[in-house]
């Protein structure tokens, strides 16, 4: 006689993920919308189902045991499949088209994963992509300096759907030496206007470091090639860098840079369609997963 089938509760797995990411029952409770005692009971129930301890105390917080780490890996996959199942069933009735605009920096990193997840559950919805320099975006992802905020004037009516702060870093070739950047500092940059270039030159001016533009291009691949070829250092967010490049630290002798806000905007609620709403959700999930892994 075979053993009775055992089933894991997805709600319990979501709570395990929240506790593992936030390190405490209190913060996890706020995320999953339950009381702290309810979260504790959920984890105890999950431990009873698995038959092994999943958490242990670390100071005032909690951390996963070895069994908890193993379960966490499967929990993420199970929840992704669960959510994808519901999305696919709901997506069968979603019609329309979507337009998405993303900066070149992030298109290679996030766009493929986003499109795979979206088209898998909504194969009948045609899409169109624009880079950030093109007008007329129905859904737009752009970056802007944190201190100056995001300029909504160009695309009314838009509203902010999601944002995250990323570090801005000097990017150079592997094997870079501080002397390579000085007298004057040479910098390959995007064609103007480019706020990364503005941030770089402002930081250099403040530090009293002479600089000159060594190369301009509207194409990110060409910019990376220029840096790899020794034409100077540039400034970007350190996400998805080619293997031959690296983000430089203080030892490079270059001035500190401000952070940058990656912002996703879209039409207001009255103009959004189910298709664009679903695409926004998938994009945010992909962004957050990538950023959590990178930073």
Steps between C-alpha positions, in 0.01 A plus 500: 500500500637840407514796738228762473596797287625801692439855377681819589295811568610782269402760761744341745773506237439871435544564872824299505636712215401821677670392823816393316525831312410730789663311788221541754144390567389861558614629161375186325160545666469848352579368152258205501223691682484282810580543868840402634347213696323375186831501313659299779217247486531476121870419522438245775238331282742494208769345720250231603426427134869473411597324822811709560580841652508770235614802706739582781560813701784737408522781751164676491414358160459163334680313224435186301640162597650275234159341450346846478746602228412192296128563540542868410637409157200281426259750658600769252450263208165374629367850557617614157321203342191562713484866398573415139215249501251758622636759257472259209141415585409866540710600201292289267235772513740797477519670164668810363855613432772651713793735447800499730794738513820411685849653527767321298690415820220281625342366183759222468459403866130522575318510169565137392383354834201733507393412147544127559277508806243729340468325164488159666175596672371748239613370160224678312597853603730678253766726645735770386817626660655846489832618636497795737584757232179441307176687571150359524547232766190345648699358789835657571804410710764768534767600746550840660708651776354443844562854610309658214219242486329377187377735232141411411442806284580329171236226526179611676291341632749257657535363849788334679447126521828395661842640582829390654825677585816362341861599559670694221858384439804571286545216253840402363679204342637220713857575600419872521758714682419835661756676283304402190215734595697815578652794321237543370233242577381362166140383476301321229136610534157472344397770257361798695282562683617235746454537875776244566744729320364799691553318830853398399613845389344668806685261730829555315460878504427495873810288560713730282582226251539603137300295251418463135249303296696231317218330310124540446245248381123443509565128542582326828702222336723762335543675833611176667739434210657844543559442871634150436734646237660737748335826389419590859246438775126558489218519753202264515305293751708184567239255373564251223853613421691307232757260644793714381382802704462566871364761737788698648538570871661781698845362419455629143543856627173619343240709684187362661179500296133542592247220486258460214128422507369242259137593451219321323205714396180424317162635411262593778249242620222617269715436191677179600387174344516152657789422263712796610416435865619142471816601315576755773463231766732260316759773444501603867541137609794460262660829606477425870637147463798627299577790733474282809760268349729785388490719809 
